[in-house]
Structures are given as structure tokens and as C-alpha cells.
Amino acid sequence: MQTWRDEWMKKYVIFVILLAVITGVVGVGFLIQQNNAVTWVQGTSRPAPGQYIDCVVADGMIYTINGRRGSLGGMRRYSNLYVYDPASDNWTQKTAPPVFGDAGTSGLVNGKIYYTHFFSEGRGCLEYDIATDTWTRRSPNNLTDKARWDANGGVVDGKLYVIGGMEDVPYNNVFEYDPDLDVWTQMTSAPTNHDDLWKYGVCIHNDQIYCFGLNVYVYTPRTDTWETRSASPTETRSVWATRIPLHGRVYVWFSETLFAYDIEADTFTRVGDCPDLSANHCSGGVIEDRAYLIGGGRTCWDLAPSPSGQRFTEAVASLYYIEVK
């Protein structure tokens, strides 16, 4: 015999199922945070956690390379390659690169991923053939004597550009890698010597590279020139940005706040917060109308700082996305 509690529970379950269907999260994730402008949805976590993971989008998939766990004095770097399929919300493990590394720069050229890394082998460069799932060593960047990390950049006209980075001090150098010739060339440096072109977000639009530091710096490879645009809305550099615009806007994460940057108007608009479980040193990619945020590191403020002054950072494997219409 049914009681009123049984009847109430049945109605509640039906309500929850209908709500999930309406919000479109059944089978692909669940709602994490919603505000006036953006909705974050959580998908299946990466099989391995990591900060400073390199991400490349190819054929509707997100290729995630290497990463690390821990902070200075206790970090461990990894060699792995996991591919995320947004259609099925599943991960597939592929052949790992022959190096342990993190905080590199990567890009896609003619079905191959070029990955520059600056730790286990100094200034190395690798080529990953997606079709054959194989790695090949290419010429290292011998134009610099420093093994830098946290650089960023992207591919324009079939060439990979590596911008900025950090070793003992921040850098503003720009290096061009031509995969066809397997040759590195030094280009015009960015118009800043400040602490803002390392661990920052970039976007590629109309064959230009938008770098979101303390200002928006726009690099045009065809003319090897720079333009300085508006200042950061939070007086800090960004930590993540959508690699391509979504409907004319770049979504940029400054600290714990998400802003939309209007390319034509050169203005920022606050659109919401990042998820409560969000992390620094994250990566991601854009597929259709969705911007994905993968991995990163969550600072453990309850732990004492290390002798170097760094607080311990816990790597995470989480995946979130926002959908922009």
C-alpha cells in the first residue's frame, strides 16, 4: 500500500528527471553553477589529473598532453596523452610522448600536433601524427639558452608561435617554428617586460594572436608587429582564454572571474564566476559553441608554505564547459 511519502517521492523523481531533460545535461554532465550570463556544466574527468596540460583541438576531439602534480620542491611531471570526445563524454588513452614535461606550447598543422616542451629536455620539440598515433622528435629551439615554462602561443599560416614564458625571470621573446622546414626563427618581442606574459590566455582570430596579460597584446605574424589594446579588467594577467572567439567574443578567466572580451569594441564585460571547483593552471579548447576547461591546480591554503615560499598546489582532473549561443 502506497503512503503519501511514496507518492511524494515519485513526483520528486519525475520532477528531477524532467528538469535534467530540459536543461540538456542528461548523459553529458551535470549543472555546477549558473548565473545571469553563463552556465557551467561538469563532464567526465580526465583519467589523470594535471596542471599545465597542453590541449589541442583536432577533428572535434581535444588532445591533452602531459602535465604535472605538486608545486616547487615537490612536483612530479608526467608523460601521457588522453583524448576527449565531447559527443560521448569519454576519454581514450593514446601513445604518450617520449618526454616528461608540462607548461609547453602546442598547435595543429596538417593533421599533426607540434608540442614544444621546456623541462625534461630543455628546449625540445615533438611532432605527433594523429593518424598513426606516433611521436617524432624535431629540431629543438636553440635560439634561446633558457629552458622556459608557461609560454603560450598558437598556429598562424601553418607555423607555430611561442610567446613569452618564465624561467628565472619573465620573458617577452617570440619564436616561430616552421614544421615544413623544421626551422626556428626569432621574431619581434612583445611590447612588455613585465610579469604578464607567462601563465596567460591566448586567442587566435583573423591570423592574429591575442595575448591577455596586464594588457591585451595583439601579434600579427605576417607583418611581425605588435599592437597594445585595452588593459586587463582586474589589473592582473589572465589564466585561461578560449582559443578561438565564440560569436565575436573571447571568454577570458581573470583570477576567479570570467569576462567576455569583445574583439571589435576592445572592451571587457563581466559575465560571471568560474565554478566553485575551478582551478588555476588549467587548459582547454573550443568545439562548436562550447568552451572546455580541463585540469589545473587548486591551491591548498590550509597547508604551510614550502621553504621556497610556494604553497602546495593539488592537481585536479576535472572537466567543465560553458555553452554560448
N, C-alpha and C positions, 0 to 999 in steps of 0.2 A: 504493500500500500504506500502510495506516494505521500510525502508530507509537504508542507509549504516550503520547507528548506530545499527539498529535492526540486520542486518546481522553480524556485528562485535560482538555484544553481544552473538548471537547464537554460533558463533565459539568459543568465550571465554568460555562459559559454557561447551561446548563439550570438550574443552581442559582441563578444571579443572576436569571434571568427569573422563576423561582418565588418567590424572595424579594420581588421587586418586586410581583408579583401579590398575595402575601399581605399585604404592608404597605399595599397600596392606593395606591401612588404612581405607577403606570404611567399616563401620559397627563396627569397633573395636576401633576407636580413631582417632586422627589427629596428624600430624607431628608437633613437638615442636622445635626441634633443631637437626641439622645434621652437623657432621664434618667428618674428614677423616676416623675415625675408628668406631664411634658409632652413632646410630640414636635413639633419644628419641621420644617415641610416648605417647600421653596422652589418658588415658581411662576414664571411668566413675568414678567420685569422690566417696569416701566413704560417706555414708549418714551422718556421724557425724565426724567433724574434731577432731584431737587429736595429741598431741606429745606423745612420749614414748609408742606407741601402741605395744602390743605383737602380733607377727604374727607366725602362724604355718601352714605349707602346709600339706594337707591330701586329698588323693583321687582326686588330680587335682584341689582342691579348696584352697583358702587362708583364714584362720580363723584369724580375727583381734579382739583383746581383749582389752577392756578398753581404757585408755589414759587420757590426761589432757589438759586443756587450761590455758594460762596465765603463769606468772613467779612467782618467790618467792615474797610473800607478797600479791599476788592477784590471785593465782592459784586455779583451781577447778578440782577435779578428777571425773572420770565418771565410771559407770558400764554399759558396753554394749558388745555385740558380733555381729559382722557383717561378713558374709561370701561372698567372691568374687569368681565368676565363670568366668574365663578367656574366656571360649568358647562363652558365651553370653554377656560378658562385663556388667554383672548385679550383684547387691548386694542383699543378703537376710538377714533379721534380725532373730537372734536366741535368745534363753534364755540367759539373762545377768547373769554374775557371781554374787554371793551374797556378793560381796565386791566392794568398790570403790578403784581403785588403778591404778598405772602406773609404768613404768620403772622396770617391773618384768622380769623373765626369764621363758621360757616355752619350751615344747618339746612334741613329739608324741611317745607314746609307746602302741602298740597293740590296735590301734583304739581309744585311749583315750589321751586327751591333759592334761598335768600336768603344772600348772601355779603357780609359786611362786611369791608372792607379798610382798612388804616391806613397806606399808604405813598404810592403814586403820586398819590392824590388826597386825602390826609389822612384823612377820616372817612367815606368813601363807602359806599354800599350798592347792591348789584345784585340783580336777580331773573333767574333762569334758568328758562325754560319748557322742561321736558324734552320735551314732546310736539312742540313746534315748533322746538326747538334754537335758541332766540333769547334774547338778553340785553336787559334793560331797566333803566335807571337809576332808583333810588328815592331817597327823601329821605335825605340824609346825617345823621349823628349830630352835630348842632350843640350838644348839651348839654355837650360837653367841648371844651376848647380845645387838647387834646393829641392828637397822632396816635400812638396806642399800637399796640404789636405784641405778639404772643404771648398775647393774651387767649384765653379759651375760653368754653364755654357750651353751649347746646342749646335745643331746642324743647320747650315745655310748653304745652298748651292752645292750640296754633296761634300762639304768639308766640315770637320768638327772644330769648334772654337772652345778653348779652355780659358776661362777668365778668372782672375783673382786667386784667392786661396790664402792659406796661412801655413807658416812653419814656426819660426821663432818670432816673426812679425807678419802683419798682413801684407799682401801683395796686390798690385793692380795690373800686373802683366797680362798680356793676351797672346795666346799661341794658337796657330792654325795648323790642323793636321789634314793632309790630303791623302785619303786612302788609296787612290789610284796610283799615286807616285810614292806612297809610303814615306812622305817627307814632312818635317815640321818647319814652320816659319814663324818668326816673332813679328807681331803686329803692333799697332799703336796702343799704348797703355790707356787704361781707363782714367778719366779726369778726377781721380781722388786718391789720396794717400792715407785715408782714414780707415778706421776699423769697421768697414761696412761692406766689403766685397769678399767675405768668407761666411759660409753657412747662410746663404741668402737664396731667394727665389728668383727664377728667370721665366720668361715667356718669349716664344718665337712668333712673330707676326709680321707679314709682308716682308720677309727676308731681313728682318731686323731682330736683334736680341735685346729684350727689355730686362734690365738688372735692377732688382728692388733692394737697394741699400738704404743709406740715410737719405738719398735722393733716388729718383728714377733715372737711371743712366741707360741711354739707348745707343747700341753699337750697330753700325751699318757695315757689314763686311765688304760689300762691293766697293765702297769708297774708303774703307779703313778709317772711318771717322766716328766721333762720339758726340752725343747731344745730352745735356743735363736738363731734365724736366722737373716736375714738382717734387717737393720734399716729402719724406715719409710722414704719414698722418700721426705717428706715435713717437717720433724722434728716435726711433730705433730701426735697425735693418730688419728685413723680413726673414722668416724661417722657412717659408714654403709658398709656392705660387703655382697656379695652373699653367702647364707648359704651353698651352695654346689658349686663345681667348674663347669665352663662351658667350655668344651673342654680343660681341663687341666689348666685353668686359673681362678683365683678368681678376681672378679671385686670389687675394694675397693675404697670408696669415702673418700678422704682426703681433708678437707676444702671444696672448690668448684670444685675440680678437680678429675676426675675419672682415676684410674690406673688399669692395669691388672697385677696381681701377678702370675708369672709362678712358680708353686709348685716345679717342678723338678729342675729348674735352680736357684730358690731362688732369683729372680730378679723382679723389678717393671718396667713397661712401661707405660708412659702416653698415654692415648687413647682418651682424650677429656674432655670437661667441662660437668658439670651437667646442667640440664635445668635452664633457667633464673628464673623460678618459684620454683626452688628446695628449700628444707627446711632441717634444722638440726633436730636431734632427730627423724628421720624417721625410718620406719621399712619396711619389705617386704618379698619376698620369691622367689624361683626359680621353674618354671614349664617348663619342656622341655627345649627349647633354650631361654627362656625369663626370665629376672630378673626384678622383680617388686619392685617399690619404692612407699611406701604408707604413707601419712600423714606427720607429723612433725611440726616444728615450725619455723616461719620466724621472725627474729629479726627486730623490728621496730626502726631503728636507728634515726628516726626523733623525737622520744619521749625522754624525760629526764629520766635518770636512776632512779630507785626506791631508797628509803633510804638505802637499803641493798647493793646498788651498781650494782644491776642487771638491765639490760634493759628489757622492756616489750617484750614478745615473743608471736606472734599471731599464734595460731594453724591453720593448714590447713588440708583439706580433700582430696587433690589431689592424683592421681594415675598416675604413669608413668612406662614405661618399655623400656628396650633395648632388642633387639634380636641378639643373637650371633650365627653365623653359623660356 
